[in-house]
Amino acid sequence: MIERLVTLFGGGGFLGRYVAQELLRRGARIRIAERNPGDAFFLKPLGGLGQIQFVSADVTRPETLSRAAEGANATVNLVGVLAGDFEKLHVEGARNAARAAAEAGAESFVQVSAIGASREAESRYARTKGLGEEAVRAAMPGATIVRPSILFGPEDRFINKFAAMARLPGPMPVIAPQARFQPAYVADVARAVAAAALDPATHGGKTYELGGPQVMTMLEINRFVAEAIGRSGKTLIEVPDIAARGMARLGFLPGVPLTWDQWLMLQTPNVASEGAPGFEAFGIAPRPLAAVAEGWLVRYRDHGRFARKTMGAA
């Protein structure tokens, strides 16, 4: 495996760092391609001597990608944004990365997309993710598409955001309380991405939807977080859709930044399609939120891991 080199575009991001760890654990060499490689230097201690390389590359600038893809057996595109120039990053960037991998002779390419990706989607995020998939397949027909649900883990900006809000005094607003998610543990998704990159004979040309073992509403997620950090008595206020919709037009809810595009995303269940191949295709039993979240949510308790979970709201 040490002879195999995998290039990770966006390897220093939330999911990218876990994919890097999984590949290193399997003995592969990795090349982290970032606009600012120094942002990913924290990965250095994870590998052995010569097992990690860093290169400056920007998926929106094709001329910077050939050096990143050169000599790589596999390439993974992890670049994605929740706000900004979706077309430039999700569509053009994905196309550029796939073309660079194809021209470099890479055996496999993994495009990290998202559940709900479709050219017909109403939100720009999901629509450009769908168009990005098409662009990747046009450039490299044998590419693997991985569509995860919302990710959770120690560094996420989802569960941690709710935990920080739950610590604040007073009631906690919950927007789109009945919106449905199938949260997936970031380390489980990383295992699937790494497996797809290293085994194109099995996974090449396929699309996988990776949802966790539980479907939870926004309200259920917020309630779980409040209980996990010792705020079981926290008052959760369901924000009426008509009010949330109006505030989303302004781009902000009290304490919760929310763009109009994110509001549109909440209108579609973030749940794997029935019958779509998922974690089982990789032999992975995904872990539920409750199995791992308390390992890092303890830092939000008043007295850390020594606090009692049954405390009421502050």
C-alpha positions in Angstrom: 0.0 0.0 0.0 2.9 2.4 0.6 3.4 2.5 -3.1 -0.1 4.0 -3.6 -0.3 7.8 -3.6 -3.7 9.5 -3.0 -4.2 13.3 -3.7 -6.8 15.0 -1.5 -8.1 18.2 -2.8 -9.4 20.0 0.3 -7.7 17.4 2.5 -7.3 19.9 5.4 -11.0 20.3 5.9 -13.4 18.7 8.3 -14.0 15.5 6.4 -10.6 15.7 4.7 -8.6 15.3 7.9 -10.5 12.1 8.7 -10.0 10.7 5.1 -6.3 11.5 5.5 -6.1 9.6 8.8 -7.9 6.6 7.3 -5.6 6.5 4.3 -2.5 6.8 6.5 -3.8 4.0 8.8 -4.1 1.8 5.7 -0.5 2.6 4.8 -1.1 4.8 1.7 0.9 7.9 1.0 -1.2 11.1 0.7 -0.7 14.5 -0.9 -2.7 17.3 0.6 -3.7 19.9 -2.0 -4.9 23.2 -0.5 -4.8 26.8 -1.6 -2.8 27.5 1.5 -1.0 24.2 2.4 0.1 25.6 5.7 -3.5 25.4 6.9 -3.2 21.6 6.8 0.3 21.2 8.4 -1.5 20.0 11.6 -1.7 16.6 9.7 2.1 16.2 9.6 2.4 14.2 12.9 -0.2 11.6 11.7 2.1 10.0 9.1 5.4 8.4 9.0 8.5 9.9 7.3 7.7 10.8 3.7 4.1 9.6 4.0 2.5 13.0 3.7 3.1 15.7 1.0 1.7 19.2 0.8 1.1 21.1 -2.4 -0.5 24.5 -3.3 -3.5 24.0 -5.6 -6.7 25.7 -6.2 -9.5 23.8 -8.0 -10.7 27.0 -9.6 -7.3 27.5 -11.3 -6.7 24.5 -13.6 -3.1 25.5 -14.1 -2.3 24.7 -10.5 -3.7 21.2 -10.5 -1.4 19.1 -12.7 1.4 19.1 -10.1 -1.1 18.0 -7.4 -2.4 15.1 -9.5 0.9 14.0 -11.0 1.8 10.5 -10.1 -1.3 9.9 -8.0 -3.0 6.6 -8.1 -6.2 8.1 -6.7 -7.7 11.5 -6.3 -10.4 12.7 -4.0 -12.2 16.0 -4.3 -13.5 17.2 -0.9 -13.9 20.9 -1.8 -17.3 22.3 -0.9 -18.9 25.5 0.5 -22.2 26.3 2.2 -22.1 29.9 1.0 -20.2 31.8 -1.8 -19.6 31.0 -5.4 -21.2 27.6 -5.7 -20.9 27.3 -9.4 -17.2 28.1 -9.4 -16.3 25.6 -6.7 -18.9 22.9 -7.0 -19.1 22.7 -10.8 -16.0 24.2 -12.4 -13.8 23.2 -9.5 -15.0 19.6 -9.6 -14.6 19.4 -13.4 -11.1 20.8 -13.1 -10.0 18.3 -10.5 -11.5 15.4 -12.4 -9.8 16.5 -15.6 -6.4 16.9 -13.8 -6.8 13.4 -12.4 -7.7 11.9 -15.8 -4.8 13.6 -17.5 -2.4 12.4 -14.8 -3.6 8.8 -15.3 -5.1 8.3 -11.9 -6.9 5.0 -11.5 -9.7 6.4 -9.4 -11.5 9.6 -8.6 -13.9 10.1 -5.7 -16.2 13.1 -5.7 -17.7 14.0 -2.3 -21.1 15.4 -3.1 -24.2 15.5 -0.8 -27.5 13.8 -0.3 -30.1 15.7 -2.4 -27.6 16.7 -5.1 -29.6 17.2 -8.3 -29.6 19.6 -11.3 -33.3 20.0 -10.5 -32.8 21.0 -6.9 -34.2 24.4 -5.8 -31.3 25.3 -3.6 -28.1 26.4 -5.4 -26.0 24.3 -3.1 -27.8 21.0 -4.0 -28.2 22.0 -7.6 -24.5 22.8 -8.1 -23.5 19.6 -6.3 -25.6 17.7 -8.8 -24.1 19.6 -11.8 -20.7 18.9 -10.3 -21.4 15.2 -10.3 -22.2 15.4 -14.0 -19.1 17.4 -14.7 -16.9 14.8 -12.9 -18.5 11.9 -14.7 -18.0 13.6 -18.1 -14.3 14.1 -17.4 -13.8 10.7 -15.7 -16.6 8.2 -16.3 -15.3 5.7 -13.7 -15.4 8.2 -10.9 -17.1 7.3 -7.6 -19.8 9.6 -6.2 -20.2 9.7 -2.5 -23.2 11.6 -1.1 -23.1 11.9 2.7 -25.9 13.3 4.9 -25.1 16.0 7.4 -21.8 15.1 9.1 -21.2 15.2 12.9 -17.9 15.0 14.7 -15.7 16.9 17.2 -14.9 19.7 14.7 -18.3 20.0 13.1 -20.2 23.3 12.7 -23.6 21.6 13.2 -23.9 19.8 16.6 -21.3 22.1 18.1 -23.3 25.2 17.0 -26.4 23.9 18.8 -24.4 23.0 21.9 -23.0 26.5 22.1 -26.5 27.9 21.7 -27.9 25.6 24.4 -25.4 27.0 26.9 -26.8 30.5 26.5 -29.4 31.6 29.1 -33.1 31.7 28.1 -35.1 29.6 25.6 -33.5 28.3 22.4 -35.1 28.8 19.0 -35.4 25.9 16.7 -35.9 26.6 13.0 -37.5 24.0 10.7 -38.2 21.8 13.7 -39.6 19.0 11.6 -36.8 19.0 9.0 -35.4 15.5 8.7 -31.7 14.4 8.7 -29.8 11.2 8.8 -26.6 12.4 10.5 -23.5 10.4 9.7 -20.4 10.2 11.8 -17.5 11.8 10.0 -15.1 9.0 10.7 -17.5 6.4 9.2 -17.9 8.5 6.0 -14.1 8.9 5.8 -13.7 5.1 5.9 -16.0 4.8 2.9 -14.3 7.5 0.9 -10.9 5.9 1.6 -12.2 2.5 0.5 -13.7 3.9 -2.7 -10.4 5.6 -3.5 -8.3 2.5 -3.0 -10.6 0.0 -4.6 -11.9 1.4 -8.0 -12.5 -2.2 -9.3 -15.3 -2.5 -6.7 -16.5 1.1 -6.4 -15.6 2.8 -9.6 -18.5 4.3 -11.5 -21.0 3.9 -8.6 -22.9 6.4 -6.5 -23.4 5.9 -2.7 -25.6 7.7 -0.3 -24.2 7.6 3.2 -26.8 8.3 6.0 -26.4 7.3 9.6 -28.5 4.6 11.4 -31.1 7.2 12.6 -33.4 9.6 11.0 -33.8 12.6 13.3 -35.8 15.8 13.1 -34.2 19.2 13.8 -36.1 19.3 17.1 -34.9 15.9 18.1 -31.3 16.8 17.4 -31.5 20.0 19.5 -33.2 18.1 22.3 -30.5 15.5 22.3 -27.7 18.1 22.4 -29.4 20.0 25.3 -29.6 16.8 27.3 -26.1 15.7 26.5 -24.6 19.0 27.9 -26.7 19.0 31.0 -29.5 21.3 29.8 -32.3 18.8 29.9 -34.6 21.6 31.1 -33.8 23.9 28.3 -36.9 25.4 26.7 -36.9 24.8 22.9 -39.1 27.2 21.0 -40.2 26.0 17.5 -40.0 29.0 15.2 -43.0 29.1 12.9 -42.0 28.5 9.3 -43.6 31.8 8.1 -41.3 33.7 10.5 -38.2 31.7 9.8 -38.8 32.1 6.1 -39.0 35.9 6.4 -35.9 36.1 8.5 -34.0 33.8 6.1 -34.7 36.3 3.4 -32.8 38.8 5.6 -30.0 36.2 6.1 -30.2 36.0 9.8 -32.2 34.5 12.7 -31.5 35.6 16.3 -28.3 33.8 17.2 -28.4 31.6 14.0 -27.0 32.8 10.7 -29.2 31.4 8.0 -29.0 32.1 4.3 -31.9 31.8 1.9 -30.2 28.9 0.2 -29.8 27.1 3.5 -33.5 27.6 4.2 -34.3 26.1 0.8 -32.1 23.1 1.7 -34.1 22.5 4.9 -37.2 22.0 2.9 -36.0 18.7 1.5 -35.3 15.8 3.8 -31.6 15.1 4.1 -32.2 11.4 4.1 -30.7 8.7 1.8 -33.0 7.5 -1.0 -34.7 4.2 -0.5 -32.8 1.4 -2.0 -29.7 3.5 -2.7 -26.4 1.7 -1.9 -24.8 3.1 1.2 -22.5 2.1 4.1 -23.4 -1.6 3.8 -21.5 -1.7 0.4 -18.3 -0.9 2.3 -19.0 -3.3 5.2 -19.4 -0.4 7.6 -21.9 -0.3 10.4 -22.4 3.5 10.9 -22.5 4.8 14.5 -25.4 6.8 15.8 -25.0 10.3 17.2 -25.5 9.1 20.8 -22.7 6.6 20.6 -19.9 9.1 20.1 -21.1 12.7 20.6 -20.8 12.8 24.3 -17.0 12.2 23.9 -16.6 15.9 22.8 -19.9 17.5 24.0 -18.7 17.3 27.6 -16.7 20.5 27.1 -20.0 22.3 26.9 -21.1 21.2 30.4 -20.6 23.6 33.2 -18.2 21.3 35.0 -17.0 19.3 32.0 -17.0 15.5 32.3 -17.7 15.8 36.1 -21.1 17.5 35.5 -24.4 15.7 35.9 -26.3 15.4 32.7 -29.6 15.9 34.5 -29.0 19.6 35.3 -31.7 21.9 34.4 -31.4 24.9 32.1 -29.2 27.8 33.3 
